[in-house]
Amino acid sequence: MAKLANQEVVKELTEKAIISIEDAISKGLSWKPEFKGTGGLAYNMFTGNVLSGGNQLIALLSGVDTRWATPKALKAKGVAWAKGSKTTTFLFPITITKDSKTGEKLENPFMYFKTYRMINGADIVDLPQEKSDEVTLEERHTKIDELVAVLGADVRESSRGQCFYNYRDDYIHMPFKKHFDSINSWYATLFHEIGHWTGHKSRLNRLDGKQDKSEYAFEELVAELFSIYACKFCDISFEPTENNATYLSSWLKALKQDASFLWKASSRATDILNYVLQAQEELKKAA
């Protein structure tokens, strides 16, 4: 289990989530995080690496632009940022596997976090505006269909109104698209179920089909966060699943008891995203 050495960043992230979830509950709505920016996932503008773990959620909640850079990297490149710009704190995980004194392998490795700060692209001087791909919504949906095909997920559609992942028989069930308020809502829900699908023992081995109530609530948050990230990656609007509202009280309770709950869930969600991105790379190579 990760030891969160720097609790302030995680605590701030958790407090933001608690406020927005309590607001959703009071209004009888699903939880839909309000991101400042639009477009894809947050990434390091110099390395091109997508931010991982809870950092993705921190970035999406903090910056207008999807591009980020450290002050050190900007100085090295001779790039200036606006006077008075605020940096955002992110976490870098370090896993300890050996005893520092004896060098022996630890029976229970643990993780701690170092902090680093980044500046959002919106505050960088003379940085051109991000260019969005001139791709129609229909073309984006086609690319998602191709991605799902590469993943090899068994997606079965019918007129039944339930959306679910069957762990025992390893398939996803989705109602026909016409049963959803919007086509984006259908794809967001599909991403949620794909999140569960990746937990199978033959893939990321996160599930065993025997989760208790609290474990299931955590898994639902993981799948929902993955759906958010996948929608951002594919540049379609995120629409919360129907189960979202059902689990709000459980998530709220867990967040208040464990400040690292959201961070852990976001980290699992980015693990799923990385799994899917590998399939995306295979799709590009095959093209």
FIFI-319914 format. One line per field, with one value per residue (C-alpha): y, z, x; residue in one letter; residue number from 1. Coordinates in steps of 0.25 Angstrom, whole numbers, m for minus. Each point is the difference from the previous one (the first is absolute). Example, Ala and Ser with C-alpha at 12.3 -4.5 7.8 and 13.67 -1.06 7.14 Angstrom:
BEGIN
c2: c(m18_14);
c3: c(31_m2);
c1: c(49_6);
aa: c(A_S);
i: c(1_2);
//
This chain:
BEGIN
c2: c(0_14_9_14_8_13_1_14_m2_m12_7_12_m9_m8_13_4_m13_0_14_m4_m13_6_11_m11_m8_13_2_m15_0_m10_5_6_7_14_1_14_m4_m7_m10_m12_m5_8_m2_5_9_m3_m15_m3_m9_m1_3_m12_m4_10_11_m1_4_11_5_m1_8_10_5_6_m6_m15_4_0_3_1_14_m7_m5_13_8_m11_3_15_1_10_m1_11_9_m5_m13_m11_m14_m12_m11_m15_m12_m10_m14_m7_m15_m5_m15_m1_3_12_m5_m15_0_m11_m2_5_m10_12_11_13_13_15_12_12_13_7_13_3_12_m1_3_11_8_m2_12_0_m15_m2_m5_m14_m5_m10_m11_3_m13_m1_m7_m11_m3_1_m11_m9_1_m4_m12_m4_1_m9_m10_0_m1_m13_3_m8_10_m5_9_m2_7_m3_12_m4_4_m10_m8_m15_m5_m15_0_12_8_14_3_13_4_5_14_5_m2_11_15_2_m8_5_m5_m14_1_6_m12_m10_6_m2_m15_m2_6_m12_m10_4_m5_m15_m9_m2_15_9_m10_10_m8_m13_1_0_14_5_12_10_m7_1_15_2_m8_9_12_m5_m4_14_7_m8_4_14_m1_m9_11_10_m8_m2_14_m3_6_m8_m4_m7_m14_m3_m7_12_7_m14_0_15_m3_m11_8_12_m9_m7_14_5_m12_m1_12_m9_m7_9_0_m16_0_9_m7_m13_7_5_m14_m4_12_m5_m14_6_10_m12_m6_14_m1_m14_6_11_m10_m9_13);
c3: c(0_m3_11_m4_6_m6_4_m3_m15_2_11_m10_m11_10_5_m14_m3_13_m3_m14_5_11_m10_m9_11_5_m15_m2_m12_m4_3_m12_3_m6_m8_m3_m13_m13_m9_3_12_7_m4_1_m12_m1_2_m6_12_5_15_8_13_8_m7_m12_9_6_m14_m5_12_0_m14_m12_m10_m1_m1_12_3_12_2_m1_m14_m5_5_m7_m13_2_1_9_8_4_12_12_m5_10_m1_3_9_m5_6_m5_6_5_4_11_m2_8_14_0_10_m3_m15_2_m8_8_3_m2_m9_2_m8_3_m8_m3_m5_m13_m5_m14_m8_m9_m14_1_8_m9_m8_m16_1_m12_2_0_m13_0_m10_m11_2_0_12_m9_m3_15_2_m11_6_14_m7_m7_14_7_m11_2_15_m3_9_m2_0_m2_m3_2_4_14_8_9_m2_7_m1_3_6_0_m15_m3_m9_1_m3_m5_m4_m15_m2_m2_15_4_0_m8_m8_9_12_m6_m3_14_6_m9_5_15_m3_m7_12_8_m12_2_14_m4_4_m14_m2_12_10_9_3_4_m1_15_5_12_1_2_m10_m10_3_m2_m13_m5_2_m7_m12_0_1_m12_m8_3_m5_m12_m4_1_m8_m11_1_2_12_12_5_14_0_8_11_2_9_7_6_4_14_1_m7_9_12_m5_m3_14_6_m9_m7_m9_m6_m12_m3_0_m9_m9_m1_m3_m11_m6_0_m8_m9_m3_m3_m10_m6_m3_m8_m7_m4_m6_m8_m5_m4_m7_m8);
c1: c(0_5_5_m4_12_m5_m15_m2_m2_m9_m8_m2_m5_m9_m6_m4_m6_m8_m6_m4_m6_m8_m5_m4_m7_m8_m5_m3_10_11_14_7_13_1_13_5_6_m6_6_9_8_11_14_14_2_15_0_m14_m3_m14_m1_m2_m7_m7_8_m10_m11_7_4_m14_m6_11_4_m7_10_4_15_8_15_10_6_14_m4_m5_12_9_m8_0_m15_m6_m13_m10_4_m7_m4_m3_7_m8_6_0_5_11_m1_12_m1_10_3_13_4_9_9_1_m3_m9_m13_m12_m11_m10_5_m6_m2_2_m1_9_m6_3_m7_m4_m6_m12_1_m10_10_12_3_m2_m4_m9_m14_m2_m5_m12_0_m11_m7_m15_m7_m4_15_4_m11_6_14_m6_m7_14_7_m11_2_15_m2_m8_m11_m12_m11_m14_m12_m15_m13_3_1_12_14_10_13_m2_13_m3_m3_9_m9_m6_m15_m5_m14_m1_4_m14_m3_10_m2_12_10_11_m7_0_15_3_m8_7_14_m5_m3_13_6_m6_4_15_m1_m1_11_4_3_3_m4_m8_m12_m4_m15_m2_2_m7_m9_12_9_m11_m3_15_0_m12_8_12_m8_m7_13_5_m12_3_15_m4_m11_11_10_m10_m5_m15_m8_m1_m14_m1_m6_m13_8_8_m11_m2_14_1_m2_9_11_m2_1_13_6_m3_6_12_7_7_m13_m1_15_0_m12_6_13_m8_m8_13_5_m12_3_14_m5_m10_11_9_m12_0_14_m2_m12_10_10_m10_m5);
aa: c(M_A_K_L_A_N_Q_E_V_V_K_E_L_T_E_K_A_I_I_S_I_E_D_A_I_S_K_G_L_S_W_K_P_E_F_K_G_T_G_G_L_A_Y_N_M_F_T_G_N_V_L_S_G_G_N_Q_L_I_A_L_L_S_G_V_D_T_R_W_A_T_P_K_A_L_K_A_K_G_V_A_W_A_K_G_S_K_T_T_T_F_L_F_P_I_T_I_T_K_D_S_K_T_G_E_K_L_E_N_P_F_M_Y_F_K_T_Y_R_M_I_N_G_A_D_I_V_D_L_P_Q_E_K_S_D_E_V_T_L_E_E_R_H_T_K_I_D_E_L_V_A_V_L_G_A_D_V_R_E_S_S_R_G_Q_C_F_Y_N_Y_R_D_D_Y_I_H_M_P_F_K_K_H_F_D_S_I_N_S_W_Y_A_T_L_F_H_E_I_G_H_W_T_G_H_K_S_R_L_N_R_L_D_G_K_Q_D_K_S_E_Y_A_F_E_E_L_V_A_E_L_F_S_I_Y_A_C_K_F_C_D_I_S_F_E_P_T_E_N_N_A_T_Y_L_S_S_W_L_K_A_L_K_Q_D_A_S_F_L_W_K_A_S_S_R_A_T_D_I_L_N_Y_V_L_Q_A_Q_E_E_L_K_K_A_A);
i: c(1_2_3_4_5_6_7_8_9_10_11_12_13_14_15_16_17_18_19_20_21_22_23_24_25_26_27_28_29_30_31_32_33_34_35_36_37_38_39_40_41_42_43_44_45_46_47_48_49_50_51_52_53_54_55_56_57_58_59_60_61_62_63_64_65_66_67_68_69_70_71_72_73_74_75_76_77_78_79_80_81_82_83_84_85_86_87_88_89_90_91_92_93_94_95_96_97_98_99_100_101_102_103_104_105_106_107_108_109_110_111_112_113_114_115_116_117_118_119_120_121_122_123_124_125_126_127_128_129_130_131_132_133_134_135_136_137_138_139_140_141_142_143_144_145_146_147_148_149_150_151_152_153_154_155_156_157_158_159_160_161_162_163_164_165_166_167_168_169_170_171_172_173_174_175_176_177_178_179_180_181_182_183_184_185_186_187_188_189_190_191_192_193_194_195_196_197_198_199_200_201_202_203_204_205_206_207_208_209_210_211_212_213_214_215_216_217_218_219_220_221_222_223_224_225_226_227_228_229_230_231_232_233_234_235_236_237_238_239_240_241_242_243_244_245_246_247_248_249_250_251_252_253_254_255_256_257_258_259_260_261_262_263_264_265_266_267_268_269_270_271_272_273_274_275_276_277_278_279_280_281_282_283_284_285_286_287);
//
